C-alpha cells in the first residue's frame, strides 16, 4: 500500500499545446503498480486553462479547490470545489480557472494500454 501526501509528489508543467498555467502530479501510476487506473492532481493558476481537446477514454474529476468553467459540447458549465465531473470518451472539453485562487482537481484515467504490471 502507498500512502503519500499530494505535495510530496513531483509537480511538472503541462506541456500540451493549448495549456496555459497548468501543473500536474502523478499520484498513482505505473511506478506504483497501478495497471488499471491512474490518479493525477492538477493545479491551474488563475486565468489558466487546460487544452481544448478530447481522447478515446473517459475520465472522472473531483474539484478540490477553486472554481472554473468547463467548456463542453453542451456549452460552458461552471463548477466549484466539491463538484464531481464525468467526461465521456471522445467528448471535447477544457477547464478554465475563473477564480482568484488556484484551481485544484483530481483526475482519474484508465492506465495506458502499454502499462503492464
N, CA, C and O atoms as a GROMACS GRO file, in nm:
protein
  468
    1UNK      N    1   0.084  -0.119   0.000
    1UNK     CA    2   0.000   0.000   0.000
    1UNK      C    3   0.088   0.124   0.000
    1UNK      O    4   0.192   0.128   0.066
    2UNK      N    5   0.045   0.223  -0.074
    2UNK     CA    6   0.116   0.350  -0.080
    2UNK      C    7   0.032   0.456  -0.007
    2UNK      O    8  -0.088   0.468  -0.032
    3UNK      N    9   0.095   0.530   0.081
    3UNK     CA   10   0.032   0.646   0.145
    3UNK      C   11   0.134   0.759   0.137
    3UNK      O   12   0.242   0.750   0.195
    4UNK      N   13   0.098   0.864   0.065
    4UNK     CA   14   0.192   0.973   0.040
    4UNK      C   15   0.111   1.100   0.014
    4UNK      O   16   0.013   1.096  -0.060
    5UNK      N   17   0.150   1.211   0.072
    5UNK     CA   18   0.076   1.336   0.054
    5UNK      C   19   0.085   1.386  -0.090
    5UNK      O   20   0.180   1.356  -0.162
    6UNK      N   21  -0.015   1.462  -0.130
    6UNK     CA   22  -0.015   1.521  -0.265
    6UNK      C   23   0.111   1.604  -0.286
    6UNK      O   24   0.177   1.591  -0.389
    7UNK      N   25   0.144   1.688  -0.188
    7UNK     CA   26   0.257   1.781  -0.202
    7UNK      C   27   0.392   1.711  -0.215
    7UNK      O   28   0.487   1.770  -0.266
    8UNK      N   29   0.402   1.586  -0.169
    8UNK     CA   30   0.530   1.516  -0.177
    8UNK      C   31   0.556   1.456  -0.315
    8UNK      O   32   0.666   1.405  -0.340
    9UNK      N   33   0.460   1.460  -0.404
    9UNK     CA   34   0.479   1.413  -0.541
    9UNK      C   35   0.537   1.526  -0.627
    9UNK      O   36   0.505   1.643  -0.607
   10UNK      N   37   0.621   1.490  -0.720
   10UNK     CA   38   0.682   1.589  -0.808
   10UNK      C   39   0.576   1.656  -0.895
   10UNK      O   40   0.491   1.588  -0.953
   11UNK      N   41   0.582   1.787  -0.903
   11UNK     CA   42   0.489   1.864  -0.985
   11UNK      C   43   0.561   1.911  -1.111
   11UNK      O   44   0.672   1.964  -1.103
   12UNK      N   45   0.498   1.892  -1.227
   12UNK     CA   46   0.559   1.933  -1.354
   12UNK      C   47   0.461   2.019  -1.433
   12UNK      O   48   0.340   2.007  -1.418
   13UNK      N   49   0.515   2.106  -1.517
   13UNK     CA   50   0.432   2.188  -1.605
   13UNK      C   51   0.372   2.099  -1.713
   13UNK      O   52   0.439   2.011  -1.767
   14UNK      N   53   0.244   2.123  -1.745
   14UNK     CA   54   0.180   2.052  -1.855
   14UNK      C   55   0.225   2.119  -1.984
   14UNK      O   56   0.206   2.239  -2.001
   15UNK      N   57   0.284   2.042  -2.075
   15UNK     CA   58   0.343   2.094  -2.197
   15UNK      C   59   0.258   2.071  -2.322
   15UNK      O   60   0.310   2.077  -2.433
   16UNK      N   61   0.130   2.044  -2.306
   16UNK     CA   62   0.042   2.020  -2.421
   16UNK      C   63   0.009   2.152  -2.490
   16UNK      O   64  -0.005   2.255  -2.424
   17UNK      N   65  -0.002   2.150  -2.623
   17UNK     CA   66  -0.047   2.268  -2.697
   17UNK      C   67  -0.183   2.310  -2.645
   17UNK      O   68  -0.272   2.227  -2.629
   18UNK      N   69  -0.200   2.439  -2.618
   18UNK     CA   70  -0.326   2.491  -2.570
   18UNK      C   71  -0.339   2.500  -2.420
   18UNK      O   72  -0.436   2.556  -2.369
   19UNK      N   73  -0.242   2.445  -2.345
   19UNK     CA   74  -0.244   2.454  -2.199
   19UNK      C   75  -0.173   2.582  -2.156
   19UNK      O   76  -0.072   2.621  -2.215
   20UNK      N   77  -0.225   2.647  -2.054
   20UNK     CA   78  -0.163   2.769  -2.000
   20UNK      C   79  -0.178   2.769  -1.849
   20UNK      O   80  -0.289   2.763  -1.796
   21UNK      N   81  -0.065   2.775  -1.778
   21UNK     CA   82  -0.066   2.784  -1.633
   21UNK      C   83  -0.115   2.658  -1.564
   21UNK      O   84  -0.182   2.666  -1.461
   22UNK      N   85  -0.082   2.540  -1.621
   22UNK     CA   86  -0.129   2.412  -1.566
   22UNK      C   87  -0.010   2.329  -1.520
   22UNK      O   88   0.089   2.315  -1.591
   23UNK      N   89  -0.021   2.273  -1.399
   23UNK     CA   90   0.080   2.183  -1.345
   23UNK      C   91   0.013   2.052  -1.305
   23UNK      O   92  -0.106   2.049  -1.270
   24UNK      N   93   0.090   1.942  -1.310
   24UNK     CA   94   0.034   1.811  -1.279
   24UNK      C   95   0.127   1.731  -1.189
   24UNK      O   96   0.250   1.743  -1.195
   25UNK      N   97   0.066   1.649  -1.104
   25UNK     CA   98   0.138   1.549  -1.023
   25UNK      C   99   0.077   1.413  -1.052
   25UNK      O  100  -0.046   1.399  -1.049
   26UNK      N  101   0.159   1.312  -1.080
   26UNK     CA  102   0.111   1.175  -1.094
   26UNK      C  103   0.107   1.117  -0.952
   26UNK      O  104   0.211   1.091  -0.893
   27UNK      N  105  -0.014   1.096  -0.899
   27UNK     CA  106  -0.028   1.047  -0.762
   27UNK      C  107  -0.019   0.895  -0.755
   27UNK      O  108   0.046   0.840  -0.666
   28UNK      N  109  -0.083   0.828  -0.848
   28UNK     CA  110  -0.078   0.682  -0.857
   28UNK      C  111  -0.066   0.648  -1.005
   28UNK      O  112  -0.149   0.688  -1.086
   29UNK      N  113   0.038   0.574  -1.038
   29UNK     CA  114   0.061   0.541  -1.178
   29UNK      C  115   0.135   0.410  -1.195
   29UNK      O  116   0.139   0.326  -1.105
   30UNK      N  117   0.194   0.395  -1.310
   30UNK     CA  118   0.265   0.273  -1.346
   30UNK      C  119   0.372   0.237  -1.244
   30UNK      O  120   0.388   0.120  -1.209
   31UNK      N  121   0.446   0.338  -1.195
   31UNK     CA  122   0.554   0.314  -1.100
   31UNK      C  123   0.504   0.253  -0.969
   31UNK      O  124   0.580   0.192  -0.894
   32UNK      N  125   0.375   0.272  -0.941
   32UNK     CA  126   0.315   0.220  -0.819
   32UNK      C  127   0.253   0.082  -0.840
   32UNK      O  128   0.201   0.022  -0.746
   33UNK      N  129   0.259   0.033  -0.963
   33UNK     CA  130   0.199  -0.096  -0.994
   33UNK      C  131   0.052  -0.086  -1.031
   33UNK      O  132  -0.018  -0.187  -1.032
   34UNK      N  133   0.004   0.035  -1.061
   34UNK     CA  134  -0.136   0.056  -1.097
   34UNK      C  135  -0.156   0.022  -1.244
   34UNK      O  136  -0.120   0.101  -1.332
   35UNK      N  137  -0.214  -0.093  -1.270
   35UNK     CA  138  -0.233  -0.138  -1.408
   35UNK      C  139  -0.369  -0.108  -1.466
   35UNK      O  140  -0.390  -0.125  -1.586
   36UNK      N  141  -0.464  -0.062  -1.382
   36UNK     CA  142  -0.600  -0.036  -1.430
   36UNK      C  143  -0.634   0.112  -1.439
   36UNK      O  144  -0.693   0.157  -1.537
   37UNK      N  145  -0.596   0.189  -1.335
   37UNK     CA  146  -0.629   0.331  -1.330
   37UNK      C  147  -0.509   0.412  -1.286
   37UNK      O  148  -0.422   0.361  -1.214
   38UNK      N  149  -0.503   0.537  -1.329
   38UNK     CA  150  -0.402   0.631  -1.282
   38UNK      C  151  -0.474   0.751  -1.221
   38UNK      O  152  -0.579   0.794  -1.270
   39UNK      N  153  -0.416   0.804  -1.114
   39UNK     CA  154  -0.472   0.920  -1.045
   39UNK      C  155  -0.374   1.035  -1.055
   39UNK      O  156  -0.256   1.021  -1.023
   40UNK      N  157  -0.425   1.150  -1.102
   40UNK     CA  158  -0.340   1.267  -1.119
   40UNK      C  159  -0.400   1.386  -1.046
   40UNK      O  160  -0.522   1.396  -1.029
   41UNK      N  161  -0.314   1.477  -1.002
   41UNK     CA  162  -0.356   1.602  -0.937
   41UNK      C  163  -0.315   1.716  -1.029
   41UNK      O  164  -0.200   1.724  -1.070
   42UNK      N  165  -0.410   1.803  -1.060
   42UNK     CA  166  -0.382   1.919  -1.145
   42UNK      C  167  -0.401   2.047  -1.065
   42UNK      O  168  -0.487   2.056  -0.978
   43UNK      N  169  -0.319   2.144  -1.097
   43UNK     CA  170  -0.332   2.278  -1.040
   43UNK      C  171  -0.327   2.377  -1.156
   43UNK      O  172  -0.233   2.376  -1.237
   44UNK      N  173  -0.430   2.462  -1.163
   44UNK     CA  174  -0.442   2.560  -1.271
   44UNK      C  175  -0.441   2.699  -1.208
   44UNK      O  176  -0.524   2.728  -1.121
   45UNK      N  177  -0.348   2.782  -1.250
   45UNK     CA  178  -0.338   2.917  -1.192
   45UNK      C  179  -0.456   3.002  -1.238
   45UNK      O  180  -0.517   2.972  -1.341
   46UNK      N  181  -0.489   3.110  -1.164
   46UNK     CA  182  -0.598   3.198  -1.206
   46UNK      C  183  -0.579   3.245  -1.351
   46UNK      O  184  -0.471   3.290  -1.388
   47UNK      N  185  -0.684   3.232  -1.430
   47UNK     CA  186  -0.678   3.267  -1.572
   47UNK      C  187  -0.621   3.157  -1.661
   47UNK      O  188  -0.627   3.168  -1.783
   48UNK      N  189  -0.566   3.053  -1.601
   48UNK     CA  190  -0.508   2.943  -1.679
   48UNK      C  191  -0.615   2.845  -1.726
   48UNK      O  192  -0.730   2.851  -1.684
   49UNK      N  193  -0.573   2.754  -1.815
   49UNK     CA  194  -0.668   2.656  -1.869
   49UNK      C  195  -0.595   2.535  -1.925
   49UNK      O  196  -0.479   2.542  -1.966
   50UNK      N  197  -0.667   2.425  -1.926
   50UNK     CA  198  -0.619   2.304  -1.992
   50UNK      C  199  -0.644   2.319  -2.142
   50UNK      O  200  -0.717   2.410  -2.182
   51UNK      N  201  -0.586   2.235  -2.224
   51UNK     CA  202  -0.614   2.244  -2.368
   51UNK      C  203  -0.760   2.206  -2.398
   51UNK      O  204  -0.822   2.132  -2.322
   52UNK      N  205  -0.813   2.259  -2.507
   52UNK     CA  206  -0.944   2.216  -2.554
   52UNK      C  207  -0.918   2.092  -2.639
   52UNK      O  208  -0.862   2.102  -2.748
   53UNK      N  209  -0.958   1.975  -2.589
   53UNK     CA  210  -0.918   1.850  -2.653
   53UNK      C  211  -1.016   1.739  -2.622
   53UNK      O  212  -1.112   1.757  -2.546
   54UNK      N  213  -0.992   1.624  -2.682
   54UNK     CA  214  -1.065   1.502  -2.649
   54UNK      C  215  -0.968   1.385  -2.659
   54UNK      O  216  -0.857   1.399  -2.710
   55UNK      N  217  -1.013   1.270  -2.611
   55UNK     CA  218  -0.932   1.148  -2.617
   55UNK      C  219  -1.026   1.029  -2.611
   55UNK      O  220  -1.144   1.044  -2.579
   56UNK      N  221  -0.974   0.912  -2.642
   56UNK     CA  222  -1.060   0.794  -2.657
   56UNK      C  223  -1.090   0.721  -2.526
   56UNK      O  224  -1.128   0.604  -2.528
   57UNK      N  225  -1.075   0.788  -2.413
   57UNK     CA  226  -1.108   0.728  -2.284
   57UNK      C  227  -1.185   0.828  -2.199
   57UNK      O  228  -1.168   0.949  -2.212
   58UNK      N  229  -1.268   0.774  -2.111
   58UNK     CA  230  -1.340   0.858  -2.015
   58UNK      C  231  -1.246   0.901  -1.904
   58UNK      O  232  -1.140   0.841  -1.884
   59UNK      N  233  -1.285   1.004  -1.831
   59UNK     CA  234  -1.218   1.032  -1.705
   59UNK      C  235  -1.312   1.100  -1.608
   59UNK      O  236  -1.411   1.163  -1.645
   60UNK      N  237  -1.277   1.083  -1.481
   60UNK     CA  238  -1.356   1.133  -1.371
   60UNK      C  239  -1.273   1.237  -1.296
   60UNK      O  240  -1.152   1.220  -1.278
   61UNK      N  241  -1.339   1.344  -1.255
   61UNK     CA  242  -1.268   1.456  -1.194
   61UNK      C  243  -1.339   1.497  -1.065
   61UNK      O  244  -1.462   1.503  -1.060
   62UNK      N  245  -1.261   1.525  -0.962
   62UNK     CA  246  -1.313   1.578  -0.836
   62UNK      C  247  -1.246   1.712  -0.812
   62UNK      O  248  -1.123   1.720  -0.801
   63UNK      N  249  -1.325   1.818  -0.804
   63UNK     CA  250  -1.272   1.952  -0.781
   63UNK      C  251  -1.243   1.966  -0.631
   63UNK      O  252  -1.333   1.956  -0.548
   64UNK      N  253  -1.115   1.990  -0.598
   64UNK     CA  254  -1.072   2.003  -0.458
   64UNK      C  255  -1.078   2.146  -0.408
   64UNK      O  256  -1.118   2.170  -0.294
   65UNK      N  257  -1.040   2.241  -0.493
   65UNK     CA  258  -1.033   2.382  -0.452
   65UNK      C  259  -1.051   2.471  -0.574
   65UNK      O  260  -1.015   2.434  -0.686
   66UNK      N  261  -1.106   2.589  -0.551
   66UNK     CA  262  -1.121   2.686  -0.658
   66UNK      C  263  -1.251   2.670  -0.734
   66UNK      O  264  -1.340   2.595  -0.696
   67UNK      N  265  -1.257   2.743  -0.844
   67UNK     CA  266  -1.377   2.739  -0.930
   67UNK      C  267  -1.335   2.763  -1.074
   67UNK      O  268  -1.226   2.813  -1.102
   68UNK      N  269  -1.424   2.727  -1.163
   68UNK     CA  270  -1.392   2.744  -1.304
   68UNK      C  271  -1.510   2.715  -1.392
   68UNK      O  272  -1.624   2.703  -1.348
   69UNK      N  273  -1.478   2.703  -1.520
   69UNK     CA  274  -1.577   2.673  -1.623
   69UNK      C  275  -1.524   2.558  -1.706
   69UNK      O  276  -1.408   2.557  -1.748
   70UNK      N  277  -1.612   2.460  -1.730
   70UNK     CA  278  -1.581   2.352  -1.823
   70UNK      C  279  -1.640   2.388  -1.958
   70UNK      O  280  -1.761   2.407  -1.969
   71UNK      N  281  -1.556   2.397  -2.059
   71UNK     CA  282  -1.603   2.420  -2.195
   71UNK      C  283  -1.639   2.282  -2.250
   71UNK      O  284  -1.552   2.197  -2.268
   72UNK      N  285  -1.768   2.260  -2.277
   72UNK     CA  286  -1.815   2.130  -2.320
   72UNK      C  287  -1.891   2.142  -2.451
   72UNK      O  288  -1.915   2.252  -2.502
   73UNK      N  289  -1.928   2.029  -2.505
   73UNK     CA  290  -2.008   2.028  -2.628
   73UNK      C  291  -2.148   2.083  -2.603
   73UNK      O  292  -2.216   2.121  -2.698
   74UNK      N  293  -2.191   2.086  -2.477
   74UNK     CA  294  -2.322   2.141  -2.440
   74UNK      C  295  -2.314   2.287  -2.398
   74UNK      O  296  -2.414   2.344  -2.353
   75UNK      N  297  -2.197   2.349  -2.410
   75UNK     CA  298  -2.178   2.487  -2.369
   75UNK      C  299  -2.091   2.496  -2.245
   75UNK      O  300  -2.043   2.394  -2.195
   76UNK      N  301  -2.070   2.617  -2.196
   76UNK     CA  302  -1.988   2.638  -2.077
   76UNK      C  303  -2.066   2.598  -1.952
   76UNK      O  304  -2.182   2.635  -1.935
   77UNK      N  305  -1.999   2.523  -1.864
   77UNK     CA  306  -2.062   2.472  -1.742
   77UNK      C  307  -1.976   2.512  -1.623
   77UNK      O  308  -1.862   2.466  -1.612
   78UNK      N  309  -2.027   2.597  -1.532
   78UNK     CA  310  -1.949   2.636  -1.414
   78UNK      C  311  -1.936   2.521  -1.315
   78UNK      O  312  -2.024   2.435  -1.307
   79UNK      N  313  -1.826   2.520  -1.240
   79UNK     CA  314  -1.804   2.420  -1.135
   79UNK      C  315  -1.726   2.484  -1.023
   79UNK      O  316  -1.664   2.590  -1.040
   80UNK      N  317  -1.728   2.419  -0.905
   80UNK     CA  318  -1.654   2.470  -0.790
   80UNK      C  319  -1.616   2.353  -0.699
   80UNK      O  320  -1.655   2.239  -0.723
   81UNK      N  321  -1.538   2.384  -0.594
   81UNK     CA  322  -1.489   2.283  -0.501
   81UNK      C  323  -1.604   2.194  -0.453
   81UNK      O  324  -1.711   2.243  -0.417
   82UNK      N  325  -1.578   2.064  -0.454
   82UNK     CA  326  -1.677   1.967  -0.412
   82UNK      C  327  -1.755   1.905  -0.527
   82UNK      O  328  -1.826   1.807  -0.507
   83UNK      N  329  -1.744   1.961  -0.647
   83UNK     CA  330  -1.815   1.905  -0.762
   83UNK      C  331  -1.740   1.787  -0.821
   83UNK      O  332  -1.617   1.784  -0.823
   84UNK      N  333  -1.816   1.689  -0.868
   84UNK     CA  334  -1.761   1.574  -0.941
   84UNK      C  335  -1.803   1.586  -1.086
   84UNK      O  336  -1.919   1.613  -1.116
   85UNK      N  337  -1.707   1.565  -1.177
   85UNK     CA  338  -1.732   1.578  -1.320
   85UNK      C  339  -1.704   1.444  -1.388
   85UNK      O  340  -1.613   1.371  -1.349
   86UNK      N  341  -1.782   1.413  -1.490
   86UNK     CA  342  -1.757   1.296  -1.573
   86UNK      C  343  -1.742   1.342  -1.716
   86UNK      O  344  -1.829   1.411  -1.769
   87UNK      N  345  -1.632   1.305  -1.780
   87UNK     CA  346  -1.606   1.337  -1.919
   87UNK      C  347  -1.606   1.205  -1.997
   87UNK      O  348  -1.522   1.119  -1.974
   88UNK      N  349  -1.702   1.190  -2.087
   88UNK     CA  350  -1.713   1.068  -2.165
   88UNK      C  351  -1.600   1.059  -2.269
   88UNK      O  352  -1.541   1.160  -2.307
   89UNK      N  353  -1.571   0.939  -2.312
   89UNK     CA  354  -1.470   0.919  -2.416
   89UNK      C  355  -1.508   1.001  -2.539
   89UNK      O  356  -1.625   1.007  -2.578
   90UNK      N  357  -1.408   1.063  -2.600
   90UNK     CA  358  -1.420   1.142  -2.724
   90UNK      C  359  -1.498   1.273  -2.708
   90UNK      O  360  -1.525   1.340  -2.808
   91UNK      N  361  -1.534   1.312  -2.586
   91UNK     CA  362  -1.604   1.438  -2.564
   91UNK      C  363  -1.502   1.552  -2.557
   91UNK      O  364  -1.405   1.545  -2.482
   92UNK      N  365  -1.524   1.658  -2.636
   92UNK     CA  366  -1.437   1.776  -2.631
   92UNK      C  367  -1.457   1.844  -2.495
   92UNK      O  368  -1.569   1.856  -2.447
   93UNK      N  369  -1.344   1.888  -2.435
   93UNK     CA  370  -1.353   1.953  -2.304
   93UNK      C  371  -1.230   2.039  -2.278
   93UNK      O  372  -1.122   2.017  -2.334
   94UNK      N  373  -1.249   2.137  -2.192
   94UNK     CA  374  -1.143   2.226  -2.146
   94UNK      C  375  -1.186   2.281  -2.010
   94UNK      O  376  -1.304   2.309  -1.988
   95UNK      N  377  -1.089   2.297  -1.919
   95UNK     CA  378  -1.118   2.352  -1.787
   95UNK      C  379  -1.041   2.482  -1.770
   95UNK      O  380  -0.919   2.486  -1.788
   96UNK      N  381  -1.112   2.590  -1.737
   96UNK     CA  382  -1.054   2.722  -1.719
   96UNK      C  383  -1.076   2.767  -1.575
   96UNK      O  384  -1.187   2.756  -1.522
   97UNK      N  385  -0.970   2.819  -1.512
   97UNK     CA  386  -0.981   2.874  -1.377
   97UNK      C  387  -1.035   3.016  -1.389
   97UNK      O  388  -0.968   3.104  -1.445
   98UNK      N  389  -1.155   3.038  -1.338
   98UNK     CA  390  -1.217   3.171  -1.342
   98UNK      C  391  -1.209   3.243  -1.207
   98UNK      O  392  -1.261   3.353  -1.192
   99UNK      N  393  -1.143   3.180  -1.110
   99UNK     CA  394  -1.134   3.239  -0.977
   99UNK      C  395  -1.005   3.314  -0.953
   99UNK      O  396  -0.924   3.332  -1.044
  100UNK      N  397  -0.987   3.359  -0.828
  100UNK     CA  398  -0.868   3.434  -0.787
  100UNK      C  399  -0.761   3.347  -0.723
  100UNK      O  400  -0.651   3.394  -0.696
  101UNK      N  401  -0.792   3.221  -0.698
  101UNK     CA  402  -0.701   3.127  -0.633
  101UNK      C  403  -0.677   3.008  -0.726
  101UNK      O  404  -0.751   2.989  -0.822
  102UNK      N  405  -0.575   2.930  -0.697
  102UNK     CA  406  -0.551   2.812  -0.781
  102UNK      C  407  -0.672   2.718  -0.783
  102UNK      O  408  -0.739   2.698  -0.682
  103UNK      N  409  -0.696   2.661  -0.899
  103UNK     CA  410  -0.796   2.556  -0.918
  103UNK      C  411  -0.723   2.423  -0.903
  103UNK      O  412  -0.624   2.400  -0.972
  104UNK      N  413  -0.771   2.337  -0.815
  104UNK     CA  414  -0.707   2.207  -0.794
  104UNK      C  415  -0.810   2.098  -0.815
  104UNK      O  416  -0.923   2.106  -0.766
  105UNK      N  417  -0.770   1.993  -0.888
  105UNK     CA  418  -0.860   1.880  -0.906
  105UNK      C  419  -0.784   1.750  -0.921
  105UNK      O  420  -0.668   1.747  -0.962
  106UNK      N  421  -0.853   1.642  -0.885
  106UNK     CA  422  -0.804   1.506  -0.903
  106UNK      C  423  -0.868   1.454  -1.030
  106UNK      O  424  -0.986   1.475  -1.055
  107UNK      N  425  -0.789   1.386  -1.112
  107UNK     CA  426  -0.837   1.329  -1.237
  107UNK      C  427  -0.799   1.181  -1.241
  107UNK      O  428  -0.683   1.146  -1.224
  108UNK      N  429  -0.899   1.096  -1.264
  108UNK     CA  430  -0.877   0.952  -1.278
  108UNK      C  431  -0.891   0.914  -1.425
  108UNK      O  432  -0.987   0.954  -1.491
  109UNK      N  433  -0.795   0.837  -1.474
  109UNK     CA  434  -0.797   0.791  -1.613
  109UNK      C  435  -0.762   0.642  -1.616
  109UNK      O  436  -0.700   0.591  -1.523
  110UNK      N  437  -0.802   0.572  -1.724
  110UNK     CA  438  -0.756   0.435  -1.738
  110UNK      C  439  -0.603   0.435  -1.757
  110UNK      O  440  -0.547   0.527  -1.817
  111UNK      N  441  -0.539   0.332  -1.706
  111UNK     CA  442  -0.395   0.319  -1.729
  111UNK      C  443  -0.372   0.303  -1.880
  111UNK      O  444  -0.451   0.237  -1.947
  112UNK      N  445  -0.265   0.362  -1.933
  112UNK     CA  446  -0.236   0.344  -2.075
  112UNK      C  447  -0.229   0.194  -2.110
  112UNK      O  448  -0.185   0.112  -2.030
  113UNK      N  449  -0.273   0.162  -2.232
  113UNK     CA  450  -0.278   0.023  -2.276
  113UNK      C  451  -0.142  -0.047  -2.269
  113UNK      O  452  -0.134  -0.168  -2.251
  114UNK      N  453  -0.034   0.031  -2.284
  114UNK     CA  454   0.100  -0.029  -2.280
  114UNK      C  455   0.156  -0.038  -2.138
  114UNK      O  456   0.274  -0.069  -2.120
  115UNK      N  457   0.072  -0.010  -2.038
  115UNK     CA  458   0.115  -0.014  -1.897
  115UNK      C  459   0.096  -0.157  -1.845
  115UNK      O  460  -0.017  -0.203  -1.830
  116UNK      N  461   0.204  -0.224  -1.819
  116UNK     CA  462   0.195  -0.359  -1.766
  116UNK      C  463   0.256  -0.363  -1.626
  116UNK      O  464   0.356  -0.297  -1.599
  117UNK      N  465   0.194  -0.440  -1.539
  117UNK     CA  466   0.244  -0.454  -1.402
  117UNK      C  467   0.265  -0.600  -1.369
  117UNK      O  468   0.306  -0.633  -1.258
   0.00000   0.00000   0.00000
